[in-house]
Amino acid sequence: IRWKGRERTCSCKINGCMASPIDLYKRYLLERENTHLYAEDDCFITYEFCDGYVYIVDMYVVPEKRNAGTCRRISEVVEAIAKERGYSNVVGTVCTSTNNWEQSLAVIKRGGYNEYERQGDMIYLVKKI
């Protein structure tokens, strides 16, 4: 752990190289849950390769970068990876019991995803790629 003023930054060595906390978390998700993580300074997306489709688990964009196409941009990264690996469908969900679910649903639909099922408080969406 390094101290920089009042901020604490963490790093550790993995195979002789310094790893950031996000790199450590990325390795953890992949090892523990077979979940992949793509991250930038202001956003992240997690996703899993399933039988016949890629599932977007979570997506987050800092508030000041929302409504600027960031969600679309990072979902397009996952869509390109999926396509490269031979997948033709990307699936996502919205839980109606979470905060701001209507906004999340609208953003996902603007990205070309179509609702195909509702089950309890879950809305399932798919995009053909």
Sequence and secondary structure as in RCSB ss.txt:
>XXXX:A:sequence
IRWKGRERTCSCKINGCMASPIDLYKRYLLERENTHLYAEDDCFITYEFCDGYVYIVDMYVVPEKRNAGTCRRIS
EVVEAIAKERGYSNVVGTVCTSTNNWEQSLAVIKRGGYNEYERQGDMIYLVKKI
>XXXX:A:secstr
 EEETTEEE  EEETTEEE HHHHHHHHHHHHH  EEEEETTEEEEEEE SSSEEEEEEEE GGGTTTTHHHHHH
HHHHHHHHHTT  EEEEEEETTSTTHHHHHHHHHHTT EEEEEETTEEEEEEE 
